Amino acid sequence: MSVFTRSRAGRVIGGVAVATVSAILLAGCAGGSTPAESSAPADREDLTLKVGTVLPQTGSLSYLGPPEEAGALLAVKEVNEAAKGITIDLTRGDSGDADNKAFETTVPKLQSEGVSAMIGAAASGVTKLFLDSNVSAGIITFSPANTSPDFTTWDDNGLYWRTAPSDLLQGEVLGNLLAEDGHKNIGIIYQNDAYGTGLFGVVKEVFESTGGTVVAEASYNDGEGQFDAQVQTIAAANPDAVVLITFDQFATIAPLLVNAGQDAKNFYLVDGNLKQWGSQVAVSLEGAKGTTPGPVLEDDFLERLNAVWVETAGAELSDLSYAAESYDAVILLALASLAANSTDATEIAGKLQEVSGGSGDGEKCTSFSECADIILDGGVADYDGYSGPITFDENGDPTEATIGIFQYGADNTHSRIN
């Protein structure tokens, strides 16, 4: 497990790094200060918060749809059952990907229905295609899985938030993992979009800072189906490891690399393709490793997630990526709405940093019900969720994150090793 703050950390030693939060955040928490009093209005009315999901039911990240939707559905269920003066009205929608563009139907529909916030998209490249539209419409875009560093400085009027950490963090862990595993010369295949180029740049920078060399690199555009040229570029350089920053294209690329003489045990995957591949990949991935954001999830949370997904889809979850981040996004929206005593998107956005603990004030709490009671009693809640402490900075980025390291077995499924 690797834990980072929002700022860049130094080289990871032994797979674990803990960096210091900013002086401003520490100053706000130090000295045994008492929780600040909430500025929320004393006169309250029952709130109905309209939220939509723009998550991948189809497309190259569709395997992430079930855990993300399950997280959102569970949060809505628990907020509504808590009966704390706020009810969430959820409308589910498909984001698709940048190729099939399902979001072009979903986003306008949700806008016309008057949602205050949209949960999604999963892919950074997809969110970029509708974020400005949501900003113009005065709607919060809250992604559980966007990792592109570009969003940190996006002109979003304070309406963009995410519970997933920037790829500055995942790239740091992956670059150092490659070095710690003894690799000296690597090749990288990456998708030419916001996600792929951002993560590629960080992995390359970090690995080279350890003394390693990127001997070959090749990119492709989303929607492409032929990867022979990219594979030939990598194979010709004969690297001792290959990093694959892809989505579902990995299932096609991996056999091509093996056929070209690359050993799959030296493949390194990322959150975009770290799935339980099983028979979907035609070669053995035994020994391959990968990284993805997120802590080890508690058994009780997993049981509740599975129960809500079985009720919704009639099947248990086979992947859990970004389920906690999706759950926490909905909980934070509900708490911010309660703190603002409003369903207006701008007013909710004005409370999101506070309820995450990012203002440096507040009383720690770990469930919606517990946090809601603090708010209703006139205090300030500091929510720590299943995805981590969160603690938003002024850009809407979480300042702390856990990056897990996974390894594939003989059955082409992975398990967490760190």
C-alpha positions as CSV (number, residue, x, y, z in Angstrom):
1,M,0.0,0.0,0.0
2,S,1.3,3.5,-0.8
3,V,-0.1,6.6,0.8
4,F,0.5,10.1,-0.6
5,T,-0.7,13.6,-0.1
6,R,-1.8,15.8,-3.0
7,S,1.8,17.2,-3.4
8,R,4.4,15.1,-5.1
9,A,6.3,12.7,-2.8
10,G,9.9,11.5,-3.0
11,R,10.9,8.1,-4.2
12,V,8.9,5.2,-2.7
13,I,11.0,2.9,-0.5
14,G,9.6,-0.6,-0.1
15,G,6.3,0.3,-1.8
16,V,5.2,2.8,1.0
17,A,5.5,6.5,1.1
18,V,3.8,9.0,3.4
19,A,4.2,12.6,2.7
20,T,3.3,15.6,4.8
21,V,0.1,17.5,4.2
22,S,0.4,21.2,3.5
23,A,1.3,23.6,6.2
24,I,-2.0,25.3,5.8
25,L,-3.9,22.1,6.4
26,L,-1.8,21.2,9.4
27,A,-2.2,24.7,10.9
28,G,-5.9,24.3,10.6
29,C,-5.8,21.0,12.5
30,A,-3.1,21.7,15.1
31,G,-3.1,22.9,18.6
32,G,-6.2,21.0,19.9
33,S,-8.6,23.5,18.3
34,T,-12.3,23.0,18.9
35,P,-14.6,22.2,16.0
36,A,-15.8,25.4,14.3
37,E,-19.5,26.2,14.3
38,S,-21.4,25.7,11.1
39,S,-22.6,28.7,9.1
40,A,-25.6,26.6,7.9
41,P,-29.0,28.3,8.4
42,A,-30.9,27.4,11.6
43,D,-34.2,27.1,9.8
44,R,-34.3,23.9,7.8
45,E,-36.6,22.4,5.3
46,D,-36.6,18.8,3.9
47,L,-34.3,18.7,0.8
48,T,-34.7,16.6,-2.3
49,L,-31.3,16.4,-4.1
50,K,-31.4,15.4,-7.7
51,V,-28.3,13.5,-8.8
52,G,-27.5,11.7,-12.1
53,T,-24.8,9.2,-12.9
54,V,-22.7,9.3,-16.1
55,L,-20.9,6.0,-15.7
56,P,-19.7,3.4,-18.2
57,Q,-22.4,1.0,-18.8
58,T,-20.9,0.5,-22.3
59,G,-17.6,1.1,-24.0
60,S,-14.0,0.4,-23.2
61,L,-14.4,1.0,-19.4
62,S,-17.7,-0.8,-19.0
63,Y,-16.1,-3.2,-16.4
64,L,-15.9,-0.2,-14.1
65,G,-19.6,0.6,-14.4
66,P,-21.0,-2.0,-12.0
67,P,-18.7,-1.2,-9.0
68,E,-19.1,2.5,-9.5
69,E,-22.9,2.3,-9.9
70,A,-23.1,0.0,-6.9
71,G,-21.2,2.5,-4.8
72,A,-23.6,5.3,-5.8
73,L,-26.7,3.2,-5.3
74,L,-25.6,2.1,-1.9
75,A,-24.9,5.6,-0.8
76,V,-28.3,6.8,-2.0
77,K,-30.0,3.9,-0.2
78,E,-28.2,4.7,3.1
79,V,-28.8,8.5,2.9
80,N,-32.5,8.0,2.2
81,E,-32.9,5.4,5.0
82,A,-31.1,7.7,7.5
83,A,-34.0,10.2,7.3
84,K,-31.9,13.2,8.2
85,G,-33.9,15.7,6.3
86,I,-32.5,15.0,2.8
87,T,-33.6,12.6,0.1
88,I,-31.6,11.8,-3.0
89,D,-33.4,11.3,-6.3
90,L,-31.0,9.3,-8.5
91,T,-31.2,8.9,-12.2
92,R,-28.7,6.5,-13.8
93,G,-27.1,7.1,-17.2
94,D,-24.4,5.7,-19.5
95,S,-21.3,7.6,-20.2
96,G,-20.0,5.1,-22.8
97,D,-16.5,6.2,-23.9
98,A,-14.9,8.7,-26.2
99,D,-15.6,6.4,-29.2
100,N,-19.3,5.5,-28.8
101,K,-20.2,8.9,-27.1
102,A,-23.1,7.6,-25.1
103,F,-22.7,10.7,-22.8
104,E,-23.9,12.9,-25.6
105,T,-27.4,11.5,-24.9
106,T,-27.1,11.1,-21.1
107,V,-25.7,14.5,-20.2
108,P,-28.3,16.7,-21.9
109,K,-31.1,14.5,-20.5
110,L,-29.8,14.9,-17.0
111,Q,-29.3,18.6,-17.5
112,S,-33.0,19.0,-18.6
113,E,-34.1,17.0,-15.5
114,G,-32.6,19.6,-13.3
115,V,-29.9,17.6,-11.5
116,S,-27.7,19.5,-9.1
117,A,-24.8,17.1,-9.7
118,M,-23.6,14.3,-12.0
119,I,-21.4,11.4,-10.7
120,G,-18.9,10.7,-13.5
121,A,-17.5,10.1,-15.9
122,A,-15.0,7.3,-15.2
123,A,-12.7,8.2,-18.1
124,S,-10.9,11.6,-17.9
125,G,-11.2,12.0,-21.7
126,V,-14.9,11.6,-21.5
127,T,-15.4,14.1,-18.7
128,K,-13.4,16.6,-20.7
129,L,-16.0,16.4,-23.4
130,F,-18.9,17.5,-21.2
131,L,-17.4,19.3,-18.2
132,D,-17.6,22.8,-19.8
133,S,-21.2,22.2,-20.6
134,N,-22.0,21.3,-17.0
135,V,-20.1,24.3,-15.8
136,S,-22.1,26.6,-18.1
137,A,-25.3,24.9,-16.8
138,G,-24.2,25.5,-13.2
139,I,-24.1,21.7,-12.4
140,I,-21.5,19.9,-10.3
141,T,-19.4,17.2,-12.0
142,F,-18.1,14.8,-9.4
143,S,-16.0,12.0,-10.7
144,P,-15.1,8.9,-8.7
145,A,-12.4,7.8,-11.2
146,N,-10.9,10.8,-13.2
147,T,-7.1,10.8,-12.7
148,S,-5.8,13.3,-15.3
149,P,-3.7,16.0,-13.7
150,D,-5.4,18.5,-16.1
151,F,-8.5,18.8,-13.9
152,T,-6.5,20.4,-11.0
153,T,-6.3,23.6,-13.0
154,W,-9.5,23.4,-15.0
155,D,-11.6,26.6,-15.2
156,D,-14.6,25.0,-13.5
157,N,-16.0,27.7,-11.3
158,G,-15.6,25.4,-8.3
159,L,-18.0,22.9,-9.8
160,Y,-15.6,20.0,-10.5
161,W,-14.6,17.5,-7.8
162,R,-13.2,14.0,-7.6
163,T,-12.5,11.4,-5.0
164,A,-9.9,9.7,-7.2
165,P,-6.3,11.0,-6.9
166,S,-4.4,12.6,-9.7
167,D,-2.1,10.3,-11.8
168,L,0.8,12.2,-10.3
169,L,0.3,9.7,-7.4
170,Q,-0.3,6.5,-9.3
171,G,2.5,7.3,-11.7
172,E,4.9,7.9,-8.8
173,V,4.1,4.4,-7.3
174,L,4.3,2.6,-10.7
175,G,7.6,4.2,-11.7
176,N,9.2,3.3,-8.4
177,L,7.7,-0.2,-8.5
178,L,9.4,-0.9,-11.8
179,A,12.8,0.2,-10.4
180,E,12.3,-1.8,-7.1
181,D,11.6,-4.9,-9.2
182,G,15.0,-4.5,-10.8
183,H,14.0,-3.3,-14.2
184,K,16.4,-1.0,-16.1
185,N,15.0,-0.7,-19.6
186,I,11.3,-0.5,-20.2
187,G,8.9,0.1,-23.1
188,I,5.6,1.9,-22.7
189,I,2.4,1.6,-24.8
190,Y,-0.2,4.2,-24.0
191,Q,-3.5,5.6,-25.1
192,N,-3.2,9.1,-26.7
193,D,-5.8,10.9,-24.5
194,A,-5.9,12.9,-21.3
195,Y,-5.6,9.8,-19.2
196,G,-2.9,8.0,-21.2
197,T,-0.5,10.8,-21.9
198,G,-0.7,12.1,-18.3
199,L,0.1,8.8,-16.7
200,F,2.7,8.0,-19.3
201,G,4.5,11.3,-18.6
202,V,4.7,10.7,-14.8
203,V,5.8,7.0,-15.1
204,K,8.5,8.0,-17.5
205,E,9.8,10.9,-15.4
206,V,9.8,8.9,-12.2
207,F,11.4,5.7,-13.7
208,E,14.1,7.8,-15.4
209,S,14.8,9.6,-12.1
210,T,15.7,6.2,-10.6
211,G,18.4,5.7,-13.2
212,G,16.2,3.6,-15.6
213,T,15.7,4.2,-19.3
214,V,12.5,4.2,-21.4
215,V,14.0,2.5,-24.5
216,A,10.7,2.6,-26.5
217,E,7.3,4.2,-26.4
218,A,4.3,3.9,-28.7
219,S,0.9,5.5,-28.5
220,Y,-2.5,4.8,-30.2
221,N,-5.8,6.7,-30.4
222,D,-9.0,5.6,-28.7
223,G,-11.1,3.6,-31.1
224,E,-8.1,2.0,-32.9
225,G,-8.2,-1.8,-33.2
226,Q,-4.8,-2.6,-34.8
227,F,-1.7,-2.5,-32.7
228,D,1.0,-4.3,-34.7
229,A,3.0,-1.1,-35.3
230,Q,3.1,-0.3,-31.6
231,V,4.0,-3.8,-30.6
232,Q,6.8,-3.9,-33.2
233,T,8.3,-0.7,-31.9
234,I,8.4,-2.1,-28.4
235,A,9.7,-5.5,-29.3
236,A,12.5,-4.1,-31.5
237,A,13.9,-2.3,-28.4
238,N,13.9,-5.6,-26.3
239,P,12.9,-4.0,-23.0
240,D,13.0,-5.9,-19.7
241,A,9.5,-4.8,-18.9
242,V,6.5,-3.3,-20.7
243,V,4.0,-0.8,-19.2
244,L,0.6,-0.8,-20.7
245,I,-1.5,2.3,-20.1
246,T,-4.7,1.2,-21.9
247,F,-8.3,0.3,-21.4
248,D,-9.8,-2.9,-22.8
249,Q,-7.3,-2.8,-25.8
250,F,-5.0,-4.7,-23.4
251,A,-6.8,-7.9,-24.4
252,T,-5.6,-7.5,-28.0
253,I,-2.2,-6.0,-27.3
254,A,-1.0,-8.6,-24.7
255,P,-1.1,-11.6,-27.0
256,L,0.7,-9.6,-29.7
257,L,3.5,-8.7,-27.3
258,V,3.9,-12.3,-26.2
259,N,4.0,-13.5,-29.8
260,A,6.7,-10.9,-30.4
261,G,8.9,-12.4,-27.6
262,Q,7.9,-10.3,-24.6
263,D,7.3,-12.2,-21.3
264,A,3.9,-11.4,-19.8
265,K,5.3,-11.7,-16.3
266,N,7.1,-8.4,-17.0
267,F,3.9,-6.6,-18.0
268,Y,2.8,-3.7,-15.7
269,L,-0.8,-2.6,-15.9
270,V,-2.7,0.4,-14.5
271,D,-6.2,1.2,-13.2
272,G,-7.6,1.5,-16.8
273,N,-6.9,-2.2,-17.5
274,L,-6.3,-3.9,-14.2
275,K,-9.3,-6.2,-14.3
276,Q,-10.0,-9.8,-13.6
277,W,-9.3,-10.9,-17.2
278,G,-9.7,-14.7,-16.8
279,S,-10.2,-16.3,-20.2
280,Q,-10.7,-12.9,-21.9
281,V,-7.0,-12.7,-22.5
282,A,-5.6,-15.5,-24.7
283,V,-2.2,-15.7,-22.9
284,S,-1.1,-16.3,-19.3
285,L,-0.6,-13.2,-17.3
286,E,0.9,-15.0,-14.3
287,G,3.4,-12.7,-12.6
288,A,2.2,-9.5,-14.2
289,K,1.6,-6.6,-11.9
290,G,-0.5,-3.5,-11.8
291,T,-1.5,-0.5,-9.8
292,T,-4.9,1.1,-9.0
293,P,-6.0,3.8,-6.5
294,G,-8.0,2.7,-3.4
295,P,-7.5,1.2,0.0
296,V,-8.4,-2.3,1.2
297,L,-12.1,-2.3,1.6
298,E,-13.9,-3.5,4.8
299,D,-15.8,-6.7,4.6
300,D,-19.0,-5.1,5.8
301,F,-18.8,-2.5,3.1
302,L,-18.2,-5.2,0.5
303,E,-21.3,-7.1,1.7
304,R,-23.5,-4.1,1.4
305,L,-22.2,-3.3,-2.0
306,N,-22.8,-6.8,-3.3
307,A,-26.3,-6.8,-1.8
308,V,-27.3,-3.7,-3.5
309,W,-25.9,-4.8,-6.8
310,V,-27.6,-8.2,-6.6
311,E,-30.8,-6.4,-5.9
312,T,-30.2,-4.1,-8.9
313,A,-28.6,-6.4,-11.5
314,G,-29.1,-9.9,-10.2
315,A,-25.4,-10.6,-10.0
316,E,-22.5,-10.1,-7.6
317,L,-19.7,-7.7,-8.4
318,S,-16.6,-9.2,-10.1
319,D,-14.6,-6.0,-9.7
320,L,-14.5,-3.4,-7.0
321,S,-12.5,-0.6,-8.6
322,Y,-13.7,2.9,-7.6
323,A,-16.8,1.6,-5.8
324,A,-15.7,3.3,-2.6
325,E,-14.8,6.5,-4.4
326,S,-18.3,6.5,-6.0
327,Y,-20.0,5.9,-2.7
328,D,-18.0,8.7,-1.0
329,A,-18.8,11.1,-3.8
330,V,-22.6,10.7,-3.2
331,I,-22.2,10.9,0.6
332,L,-20.1,14.1,0.3
333,L,-22.7,15.7,-1.9
334,A,-25.5,14.8,0.5
335,L,-23.5,16.2,3.5
336,A,-22.6,19.4,1.6
337,S,-26.2,19.9,0.6
338,L,-27.3,19.4,4.3
339,A,-24.6,21.8,5.5
340,A,-25.7,24.4,2.9
341,N,-29.4,23.7,3.6
342,S,-29.8,23.9,-0.1
343,T,-29.9,21.9,-3.3
344,D,-28.3,24.7,-5.4
345,A,-25.2,23.4,-7.0
346,T,-23.1,26.4,-6.3
347,E,-24.1,26.4,-2.6
348,I,-23.4,22.7,-2.3
349,A,-20.0,23.1,-4.0
350,G,-19.2,25.8,-1.4
351,K,-19.5,23.3,1.3
352,L,-17.7,20.2,-0.2
353,Q,-14.3,21.1,1.0
354,E,-15.6,21.8,4.5
355,V,-17.4,18.5,4.9
356,S,-14.4,16.6,3.7
357,G,-12.2,18.2,6.4
358,G,-10.3,20.3,3.8
359,S,-11.0,23.5,5.7
360,G,-9.0,22.2,8.7
361,D,-12.0,22.4,11.0
362,G,-14.7,19.9,12.0
363,E,-15.4,16.8,13.9
364,K,-14.3,13.5,12.5
365,C,-17.1,11.1,11.4
366,T,-17.2,8.0,9.3
367,S,-20.9,7.6,8.2
368,F,-23.5,9.8,6.6
369,S,-25.8,9.4,9.6
370,E,-23.0,10.4,12.1
371,C,-21.9,13.3,10.0
372,A,-25.5,14.5,9.4
373,D,-26.1,14.6,13.2
374,I,-23.1,16.8,13.6
375,I,-24.4,19.2,11.0
376,L,-27.9,19.2,12.3
377,D,-26.6,20.0,15.8
378,G,-24.9,23.1,14.4
379,G,-21.4,21.7,14.1
380,V,-19.0,21.1,11.2
381,A,-18.6,17.5,9.9
382,D,-15.3,16.1,8.7
383,Y,-16.2,13.0,6.8
384,D,-13.6,10.2,6.4
385,G,-14.9,7.7,3.9
386,Y,-14.2,4.2,2.6
387,S,-11.9,5.6,-0.1
388,G,-9.8,7.4,2.5
389,P,-9.8,10.7,4.5
390,I,-10.4,12.6,1.2
391,T,-9.7,16.1,2.6
392,F,-10.3,18.2,-0.5
393,D,-8.0,21.0,-1.4
394,E,-9.2,24.2,-3.1
395,N,-9.0,22.6,-6.5
396,G,-11.4,19.8,-5.6
397,D,-8.7,17.2,-5.4
398,P,-8.3,14.7,-2.5
399,T,-5.1,15.5,-0.6
400,E,-4.5,11.9,0.5
401,A,-4.7,8.6,-1.5
402,T,-3.8,4.9,-1.3
403,I,-2.4,3.2,-4.3
404,G,-2.7,-0.6,-4.3
405,I,-0.3,-3.0,-6.0
406,F,-1.7,-6.2,-7.5
407,Q,-0.3,-9.3,-9.1
408,Y,-1.8,-11.8,-11.5
409,G,-2.0,-15.6,-10.8
410,A,-2.2,-18.5,-13.2
411,D,-5.9,-18.0,-13.7
412,N,-5.4,-14.4,-15.1
413,T,-7.0,-12.9,-12.0
414,H,-5.2,-10.6,-9.7
415,S,-4.9,-10.2,-5.9
416,R,-3.6,-7.4,-3.8
417,I,0.1,-7.8,-2.7
418,N,0.6,-4.3,-1.2
